[in-house]
Amino acid sequence: MSDLSKLARKAKKEKVKGHEINIMPLGLSDGDLIEKLGKKDITTIEAIKLNEELIKKSVPGSTDEEIKEMSIEYMIDLQEAIMRANNLDEEKIKEKTKVLEQIKKEQDAKST
């Protein structure tokens, strides 16, 4: 094995609303997902699907059922934790948080 093995991704513990979650940083093989994260103009449906894909890649062992049943109230904090685990800058975190806040508002409006 080469010295590159020292640079392999390792899960990082992050807090999400008081719950400690192991988050796996994205790797070079996740280029398509990283590219999608950089998109600025994204529909609500695209954002939800992107978040599902991001969670599946970032939270080892998470199932489709767990992801579908996760409360929207945790989405913003979870995505921020994923961004921190990937050492993405604060501006990117703020951009993605705005999109998630809009989704939460839309979901709240539908439920009332």
N, C-alpha and C positions, 0 to 999 in steps of 0.2 A: 504494500500500500504506500502511496506517496504522501507527501506532506499536506496535500489538499484535503486529506481525510480530517485534518485538524480544523478545517473550515466548514465541515458538514453542519447542516441545520440541526439545532437542538431545541426541544420544547422549552418554552419559557413560561413561568407562572405569572399570571396577571389577575388582578382583581376586577370582577364585574359585579357591581352592586353588592359588594361584601362577600361574593363567592369567588374562591380561587379556582382558576381554570388553567389547564395546560394548553398553551397555544404554540403551534408549530409554525415558525416563519416560512414564508413562501420561498421557493427555490428557483433556479434558472429554468427548470422544466415547467414552471407555472407562468411563462411569459405571456400566454394568451390571457390569463386572468389578470395579470399585472397591467396589461394594455387596457383591458376593460375598466379597471379601477381608475385609470387616468382620464377616462371620458368625462366631459363636463355636462353635455346635454344628454340626459338619460331619462327615460320614462319611468313611472312608478313601477310598472311590471318588470322592466329591465333591471331596476335597482333591487327589487325583491329577489329575482332570480340570481343576480350577481351576489347578493348577500348569502343566499343559500349555498352557492358554489364556494364562496369565500369561507364560510363556516365549515363546510365539509372538508376543505383542504387544510384549514387552520386548527380545527379541534379534532384531534385524533380519536377515532372510535365513534364520532357522532353519527347518529342514524337519521335517515330521511324523516322518520316519525318524530324524533326529538326536535329536529329543526322546524318542522311544520307546527309543532305544539308549543314552541318557544314564544313567550309573551313578547309583543312588540316593544314593551317598555324596556326590555333588556338590549334591544338591537343597537341603539346608539352607543351604550357603554361597551358592548361586546365588540363592535366595529372599532371603536377607539382603542380597545385593548389589543386587537389584532394589528392595528396600525402601529402601536407602540412596539409590539413584539417584532415587527418588521422594520423598526427604526425609520418609519416614514415621517417626514417633517410635519410640523404643527399646522402649516397651511393646508396640506392635503387632508389632515384629520378634520380641520374646520370645514373644508369643502364637503367632504363626505358626510359629516355630521348634519349639515344643512339639508342635504338630500334626505337623510333618514328622518329628520324632524318633520319635513314636509310629508313624508309617507305616514308618520305617526298621526299628524293632523288629519290627513285624508282618512285614515283608518278610524280615528275617533269620530269624525264627521259621519261616516257610514254607520257607525254603531249607535248613533243617537237618533 
